[in-house]
């Protein structure tokens, strides 16, 4: 197994058990906890000049802080997405600066590619021939794309509510597609049945593989570097499973420990009111969520009623001095339209929860007139253009 010099292995976040990266592949065998890649930071010899001297061409430019070297990566030059300044929206919100990290520019149109490149690379390094995952849609498309590039077979389980685009592209990339029920839980149950019959399939599910949040942490690296090392005051992230949020929080702590930045941003989880287990737990002061019995939001990508990493998410919010906010579907869709019309950035409805959340947080006095607020646009608006167009038609536009 070809790994980077500083990558030491995997540590269980629940019981602290340590695994060699060759033998530890997914969840902790002792307690079922989430495994997190660990590094010998004393062996990471980087500074700001190190990155300034490299092309800004892929997330793999940060290989010293990733498990695998770039020359073995299954990659399509994902990452290196723009951070777009939004002065009109900043004025409307009354904040000093508003920027959007636009992940819709990735190869398959979402930030899921960041997780897929590292997770599929791990699958190859572990000798897998088949990968499998349930998904709300975009992660399944990304998995099929990267598996195809690696020469692996992919088995993707999507709920019927997934967009036509993601279903079609799973097949176009050569994936074995199964559509089950209406929601992510149905797809998860079907995937579990499939894995019972095929014990050689390599799972790529969020927080089952330890590697998807490692890829997504690079969003924070890029965001800070693109701002000439000026750390934003707040990062607002559309939160379902929270993979990107905990990844970025981890990245901020890493760069702080390495002396690359002096402070970390406050992280905020944005959810839809129809499925807001993290918001409810945060507001109630709990360390873990309670599952939502009847989730109901048009934002399928964040309709995760039972997020398995809620303890990690909630600790990231509290330790960073951030928070959590939920907004209604109409507000989320209005925000997507406003961003497109005022700044030109096309946000998927799920991603626009971060924009509507930023509005709500500002109205609640969370952000001041000198604050810099960063919003993560996790996917391109063209992924669900029909939803946004229907919303306008419903308003007579």
Secondary structure, 3 states (H helix, E strand, C coil): CCCCCCEEEEEECCCCCEECCCCCCCCCCCCCCCEEEEECHHHCCCCHHHHHCCCCCCHHHHHHHCCCCHHHCCCCCCCCCCEEECHHHHHHHCCCEEEEEEHHHCCCCECHHHHHHHHHHHHHHCCCCEEEEEECCHHHHHHHHHHHHHCCEEEEEECCCCCHHHHHHHHHCCCEEEECCCCHHHHHHHHHHHHHHCCCCEECCECCECCHHHHHCHHHHHHHHHCCCCCCCEEEEECCCCHHHHHHHHHHHHHHHCCCCCCCCEEEEEEECCECHHHHHHHHCCCCCCCCCCCCCCCHHHCCCCCCCHHHHHHHHHHCCCEEEEECHHHHHHHHHHHHHHHCCCECCCCHHHHHHHHHHHHCCCCCCCCEEEEEECEEHHHHHHHHHHHHHHCCC
